[in-house]
Amino acid sequence: MSHDDTHDHGPAAGGHVGHSHGVSADADRRWLSIALTLITAFMAAEVVVGILAKSLALISDAAHMLTDAASIILALIAMRLAARPPRGPYTYGLKRTEILSAQANGLTLVLLGAWLGYEGVRRLIHPPEVEGGLVLITALVGIVVNIAAAWCISKANRTSLNVEGAFQHILNDLYAFIGTAIAGAIVLTTGFARADAIATLVVVALMFKAGIGLIRASGRIFLEAAPAGIDPNTVGDAMAAADDVVEVHDLHIWQITSGQPALSAHVLVAPGGDCHAVRRTLQHQLNEGYGITHATLQVDHLGEDESAPGSLLQITTPEHAPDAAGRDEDTHGPAHRPGPHTH
């Protein structure tokens, strides 16, 4: 007898646990909208002052704030799309639009950093005259505005990579204004005009760090890598150690979107074992131990015919026939078995 697939979709056993529903999503959008208003209003004023003061640091801050505004708008759009229910061919809905948004935020940070780095080096070699007083005053106001904007976004759910992307933009802009304020004070008190370009290059380094981090994190999700902090071998060994489990193979762990890990696996149970009890035990183990609430498990008795009607794996060709243990030779990844060395 084959006890095949179990799909967890309910709230108690495998439902999606996320922030993109109901009141929390509305609150996230409200906080992001407030931050967007603050940034847009200040950005317009900063462009004017930067041109008057001939300060690359101020103009670069304004350019960065433009990407801040774009990142927040993109995040708001992605949040609305991600909240749409699954429909038609999009069986997970549009949840990964948030990851697209986060990746776009990372790319803009890197590209903008490259342009500002070039300009910073150029001005380091041939520094223009800079109005230190205007730079200092504008930067101090910018620090206040960015602290307020960063506080607003910090009130949203930063476990979302989408929101985190917008937050990283604001945080880097805050660092930029702090550097610009220091540069303005140096120019004002000493006349050392290269301080403006040096401040820009420091901020460029921070932009690269944040941008590459976002690209790497979003890339892991697109490449179906296991979530950071979850080792598939450890999970597989823990599953194999459960009572009556003989082997776990075809184990896959990935993220649907940030904060929503998913798992699928084929579990072989000892003859006479209760497949349903094993499945419930494993689901509880995955939920409590690893926060994996969306699990799809195929549970079979050891050695039973996997090509029987109703099985998830329809073995119809000789080259993909199961072996004596009931395991398909074309399995993906290592097999996990009870004992000290399970893979």
Secondary structure, DSSP 4 states (H G I P E B T S, - for coil): ----EEE--BTTTB----SSSHHHHHHHHHHHHHHHHHHHHHHHHHHHHHHHHT-HHHHHHHHHHHHHHHHHHHHHHHHHHHTSPPBTTBTTTTTTHHHHHHHHHHHHHHHHHHHHHHHHHHHHHSPPP--HHHHHHHHHHHHHHHHHHHHHHHTS-TTSHHHHHHHHHHHHHHHHHHHHHHHHHHHHHH--THHHHHHHHHHHHHHHHHHHHHHHHHHHHHTTPPPTT--HHHHHHHHHTSTTEEEEEEEEEEESSTT-EEEEEEEEE-TT--HHHHHHHHHHHHHHHH---EEEEEEEETT--TTSTT-SS---SGGG-B-TTS-BTT--S--B-SSS---
